[in-house]
Amino acid sequence: MHPRSIRFRLTVWYAVILAAGLSLFSVLIWLSLRHRLMEEIDQDLAGRASQFERYFASESTHGAAGEQLRDELEEFCQALPPSSYVEVRGANGFAFHYPVSAQKPEPTGRTLRRQFTFNQEVFDLEIAAPVANAEHTLDLLRFLLWSMIPVVIVIACLGGAWLSGRALKPVNDIAAAALTISIENLAERLPVPATGDELARLTEVLNSMFARLESAVKTLSQFAADASHELRTPLAVIRTTAELALRRARTPESYRESLQEVAAEAERMTRLVEELLLLARSETATADMPLAAVDVREVLADVCGEMRTLAEMRQIRMNTLPGGVMIVAGNRPALHRLFLVLLDNALKFSRPGGEVVLSVENKESWVSVNIEDFGVGINERDLPHIFERFYRTDRARAAGGHGLGLSLAKSIARAHGASIEVQSTEGAGSKFRVTFVAREARPAVAAETSRVPSTKI
């Protein structure tokens, strides 16, 4: 096992915890047994002392005294367990100890001392018993425990290593399967184990990630193909025009016409490249698009001023609402681009002499911007696809453009945490609605949807 592998670390932690648990268990077992053995010895000594006192009182009552009393006491002590030690000393000089030639037990033995009174004479009684047998039992238990713990730990480590390897085998299988997936076969998925545990959940999450990656790669591939297709046409026109102009000598007017055609196609390519760059930048991290407090009404006013000339050329009225401050957290240049795309789209598909209505609603914690036209509308078949890159309806193809404007608008809205929706009826017009989270929640007010008197711009 590799020292940094999860299997190795699990085995080590298992061994450490098991060793600590077994050590604590062994210590508790040894202490419990020692306490129990010592308690039994103390209880036995207390029983011997009580029996000795009763026998001493009984013999003394029957007239035994002096040597006769010592003989009776010695006979009584002979019935006690071997290695017992008894000593009695009276206040008037009486002394007895058993066995006569024995020394007092070692200090490690258990000793009981008490006093009793008989015939108004105080006697000191001391009874002792060795604990060698108990100590021997405890030593044997300690030896067994400390000798068996390493064996148990080794066996447990081997079993833990086997179990951890078996438990982590699905992880190795997932890793091996993941290594086989590359950009060429993103459609493949990892096998989901039928266990219903965390590994199955992890596999499902990874498969979901692969599905998103596959979708992203397909989108990028389609994006590159569409961009190449869009760029190929103006490049072909430029090349063909230049080749035709170079085949033979021409008049200055003919060269001027060729150069004008080349300039027009170059301008078309420039717009396309700029839109592609804006779309790519709008989908970068939020750090590249710093947000601040922005009044959307001011942004709409700037956009209307910029589109004034186009509206005059098409004889379209732009109706805006009066009003107060509507603050959202946004990037002013990006919001300007967002509303410019939507307003340009509304003007482009409005009928001459028509109107475009711009309104702002504020309800509690959200702010919505509505741009409504009453032009040709959008076919129900095309409505789900208008935010896709390079998607153009038949009317949009006739009006020019590259099909990137609404895709860019949606990308900017998403970067601001906003939603963009569209309602459209073919032949009756379209209404685009962008909803932001307000910077500060305000009390609900009536939706400001009333129009000001129409003013021709």
KAMOWO-V42184 format. One record per backbone hydrogen bond with DSSP energy under -1.0 kcal/mol. CO is the residue of the C=O (numbers start at 1). NH is the residue of the N-H. E is the energy in kcal/mol with one decimal. If there is no record, write none. Layout:
co=CO nh=NH e=E
co=CO nh=NH e=E
This chain:
co=2 nh=5 e=-1.8
co=5 nh=9 e=-2.2
co=6 nh=10 e=-2.9
co=7 nh=11 e=-2.2
co=8 nh=12 e=-2.5
co=9 nh=13 e=-2.8
co=10 nh=14 e=-2.5
co=11 nh=15 e=-2.5
co=12 nh=16 e=-2.8
co=13 nh=17 e=-2.7
co=14 nh=18 e=-2.5
co=15 nh=19 e=-2.7
co=16 nh=20 e=-2.5
co=17 nh=21 e=-2.6
co=18 nh=22 e=-3.0
co=19 nh=23 e=-2.5
co=20 nh=24 e=-2.4
co=21 nh=25 e=-2.5
co=22 nh=26 e=-2.8
co=23 nh=27 e=-2.6
co=24 nh=28 e=-2.3
co=25 nh=29 e=-2.5
co=26 nh=30 e=-2.7
co=27 nh=31 e=-2.6
co=28 nh=32 e=-2.4
co=29 nh=33 e=-2.5
co=30 nh=34 e=-2.5
co=31 nh=35 e=-2.5
co=32 nh=36 e=-2.1
co=33 nh=37 e=-2.7
co=34 nh=38 e=-2.7
co=35 nh=39 e=-2.1
co=36 nh=40 e=-2.1
co=37 nh=41 e=-2.2
co=38 nh=42 e=-2.4
co=39 nh=43 e=-2.4
co=40 nh=44 e=-2.4
co=41 nh=45 e=-2.4
co=42 nh=46 e=-2.3
co=43 nh=47 e=-2.2
co=44 nh=48 e=-2.3
co=45 nh=49 e=-2.5
co=46 nh=50 e=-2.1
co=47 nh=51 e=-2.3
co=48 nh=52 e=-2.8
co=49 nh=53 e=-2.3
co=50 nh=54 e=-2.1
co=51 nh=55 e=-2.5
co=52 nh=56 e=-2.7
co=53 nh=57 e=-2.6
co=54 nh=58 e=-2.4
co=55 nh=59 e=-2.6
co=56 nh=60 e=-2.2
co=57 nh=61 e=-1.9
co=58 nh=62 e=-1.4
co=59 nh=64 e=-2.2
co=60 nh=63 e=-1.2
co=65 nh=68 e=-1.2
co=66 nh=70 e=-1.9
co=67 nh=71 e=-2.6
co=68 nh=72 e=-2.2
co=69 nh=73 e=-2.5
co=70 nh=74 e=-2.6
co=71 nh=75 e=-2.3
co=72 nh=76 e=-2.0
co=73 nh=77 e=-2.4
co=74 nh=78 e=-1.5
co=76 nh=79 e=-1.2
co=77 nh=80 e=-1.6
co=81 nh=84 e=-1.0
co=85 nh=128 e=-2.5
co=86 nh=98 e=-3.1
co=87 nh=126 e=-2.7
co=88 nh=96 e=-2.5
co=89 nh=124 e=-3.1
co=90 nh=93 e=-1.3
co=94 nh=90 e=-3.5
co=96 nh=88 e=-3.8
co=98 nh=86 e=-2.2
co=106 nh=109 e=-2.3
co=110 nh=129 e=-2.4
co=112 nh=127 e=-2.7
co=114 nh=125 e=-3.3
co=116 nh=123 e=-2.9
co=118 nh=121 e=-1.4
co=121 nh=118 e=-2.5
co=122 nh=91 e=-1.4
co=123 nh=116 e=-2.0
co=124 nh=89 e=-1.8
co=125 nh=114 e=-2.5
co=126 nh=87 e=-2.2
co=127 nh=112 e=-3.4
co=128 nh=85 e=-2.1
co=129 nh=110 e=-2.4
co=131 nh=135 e=-3.0
co=132 nh=136 e=-2.6
co=133 nh=137 e=-2.3
co=134 nh=138 e=-2.5
co=135 nh=139 e=-2.8
co=136 nh=140 e=-2.4
co=137 nh=141 e=-2.4
co=138 nh=142 e=-2.7
co=139 nh=143 e=-2.4
co=140 nh=144 e=-2.4
co=141 nh=145 e=-2.7
co=142 nh=146 e=-2.6
co=143 nh=147 e=-1.7
co=144 nh=148 e=-1.8
co=145 nh=149 e=-2.0
co=148 nh=152 e=-2.9
co=149 nh=153 e=-2.7
co=150 nh=154 e=-2.6
co=151 nh=155 e=-2.5
co=152 nh=156 e=-2.8
co=153 nh=157 e=-2.8
co=154 nh=158 e=-2.3
co=155 nh=159 e=-2.5
co=156 nh=160 e=-3.3
co=157 nh=161 e=-3.0
co=158 nh=162 e=-2.0
co=159 nh=163 e=-2.7
co=160 nh=164 e=-3.1
co=161 nh=165 e=-2.2
co=162 nh=166 e=-2.1
co=163 nh=167 e=-2.9
co=164 nh=168 e=-2.4
co=168 nh=172 e=-2.0
co=169 nh=173 e=-2.5
co=170 nh=174 e=-2.7
co=171 nh=175 e=-2.8
co=172 nh=176 e=-2.6
co=173 nh=177 e=-2.5
co=174 nh=178 e=-2.7
co=175 nh=179 e=-1.9
co=178 nh=181 e=-1.1
co=182 nh=185 e=-1.0
co=185 nh=188 e=-1.7
co=193 nh=195 e=-1.5
co=197 nh=201 e=-2.0
co=198 nh=202 e=-2.8
co=199 nh=203 e=-2.5
co=200 nh=204 e=-2.2
co=201 nh=205 e=-2.3
co=202 nh=206 e=-2.6
co=203 nh=207 e=-2.6
co=204 nh=208 e=-2.3
co=205 nh=209 e=-2.3
co=206 nh=210 e=-2.7
co=207 nh=211 e=-2.2
co=208 nh=212 e=-2.1
co=209 nh=213 e=-2.7
co=210 nh=214 e=-2.8
co=211 nh=215 e=-2.4
co=212 nh=216 e=-2.7
co=213 nh=217 e=-2.9
co=214 nh=218 e=-2.6
co=215 nh=219 e=-2.5
co=216 nh=220 e=-2.8
co=217 nh=221 e=-2.9
co=218 nh=222 e=-2.8
co=219 nh=223 e=-2.7
co=220 nh=224 e=-2.9
co=221 nh=225 e=-2.6
co=222 nh=226 e=-3.0
co=223 nh=227 e=-2.8
co=224 nh=228 e=-2.5
co=225 nh=229 e=-2.3
co=226 nh=230 e=-2.7
co=227 nh=231 e=-2.3
co=228 nh=232 e=-1.8
co=229 nh=233 e=-1.2
co=231 nh=235 e=-1.8
co=232 nh=236 e=-2.5
co=233 nh=237 e=-2.3
co=234 nh=238 e=-2.7
co=235 nh=239 e=-2.6
co=236 nh=240 e=-2.7
co=237 nh=241 e=-2.8
co=238 nh=242 e=-2.4
co=239 nh=243 e=-2.6
co=240 nh=244 e=-2.5
co=241 nh=245 e=-2.1
co=242 nh=246 e=-1.5
co=251 nh=255 e=-2.2
co=252 nh=256 e=-2.6
co=253 nh=257 e=-2.3
co=254 nh=258 e=-2.1
co=255 nh=259 e=-2.8
co=256 nh=260 e=-2.5
co=257 nh=261 e=-2.2
co=258 nh=262 e=-2.5
co=259 nh=263 e=-2.9
co=260 nh=264 e=-2.3
co=261 nh=265 e=-2.2
co=262 nh=266 e=-2.6
co=263 nh=267 e=-2.5
co=264 nh=268 e=-2.0
co=265 nh=269 e=-2.4
co=266 nh=270 e=-2.5
co=267 nh=271 e=-2.4
co=268 nh=272 e=-2.2
co=269 nh=273 e=-2.8
co=270 nh=274 e=-2.6
co=271 nh=275 e=-2.5
co=272 nh=276 e=-2.4
co=273 nh=277 e=-2.5
co=274 nh=278 e=-2.6
co=275 nh=279 e=-2.5
co=276 nh=280 e=-2.4
co=277 nh=281 e=-2.7
co=278 nh=282 e=-2.3
co=281 nh=284 e=-1.5
co=285 nh=288 e=-1.6
co=286 nh=289 e=-1.8
co=292 nh=330 e=-3.0
co=294 nh=328 e=-2.4
co=295 nh=299 e=-1.6
co=296 nh=300 e=-2.5
co=297 nh=301 e=-2.2
co=298 nh=302 e=-2.2
co=299 nh=303 e=-2.3
co=300 nh=304 e=-2.6
co=301 nh=305 e=-2.1
co=302 nh=306 e=-2.0
co=303 nh=307 e=-1.9
co=307 nh=311 e=-2.2
co=308 nh=312 e=-2.4
co=309 nh=313 e=-2.3
co=310 nh=314 e=-1.6
co=311 nh=316 e=-2.5
co=315 nh=353 e=-1.5
co=317 nh=356 e=-2.9
co=319 nh=358 e=-3.2
co=326 nh=296 e=-2.3
co=327 nh=439 e=-1.8
co=328 nh=294 e=-2.9
co=330 nh=292 e=-2.4
co=331 nh=335 e=-2.8
co=332 nh=336 e=-2.6
co=333 nh=337 e=-2.1
co=334 nh=338 e=-2.3
co=335 nh=339 e=-2.7
co=336 nh=340 e=-2.1
co=337 nh=341 e=-2.2
co=338 nh=342 e=-1.9
co=339 nh=343 e=-2.8
co=340 nh=344 e=-2.5
co=341 nh=345 e=-2.2
co=342 nh=346 e=-2.1
co=343 nh=347 e=-2.6
co=344 nh=348 e=-2.4
co=345 nh=349 e=-1.5
co=349 nh=376 e=-2.0
co=351 nh=354 e=-2.3
co=354 nh=317 e=-2.5
co=356 nh=319 e=-3.0
co=357 nh=372 e=-2.8
co=359 nh=370 e=-3.2
co=361 nh=368 e=-2.3
co=363 nh=366 e=-1.7
co=364 nh=442 e=-2.2
co=365 nh=438 e=-2.3
co=366 nh=363 e=-1.8
co=367 nh=436 e=-4.0
co=368 nh=361 e=-2.6
co=369 nh=434 e=-2.6
co=370 nh=359 e=-2.3
co=371 nh=432 e=-2.6
co=372 nh=357 e=-2.8
co=376 nh=427 e=-3.7
co=379 nh=383 e=-1.5
co=382 nh=385 e=-1.7
co=385 nh=388 e=-1.8
co=388 nh=391 e=-1.6
co=393 nh=397 e=-2.2
co=394 nh=398 e=-1.7
co=395 nh=399 e=-1.7
co=403 nh=390 e=-1.5
co=404 nh=408 e=-2.5
co=405 nh=409 e=-2.3
co=406 nh=410 e=-2.5
co=407 nh=411 e=-2.0
co=408 nh=412 e=-2.3
co=409 nh=413 e=-2.4
co=410 nh=414 e=-2.4
co=411 nh=415 e=-2.0
co=412 nh=416 e=-1.1
co=413 nh=418 e=-3.0
co=414 nh=417 e=-1.5
co=419 nh=435 e=-2.7
co=421 nh=433 e=-2.9
co=423 nh=431 e=-2.8
co=425 nh=428 e=-2.5
co=425 nh=429 e=-1.4
co=429 nh=425 e=-2.3
co=430 nh=373 e=-2.8
co=431 nh=423 e=-2.3
co=432 nh=371 e=-2.5
co=433 nh=421 e=-2.8
co=434 nh=369 e=-2.9
co=435 nh=419 e=-1.8
co=436 nh=367 e=-2.4
co=447 nh=449 e=-1.7
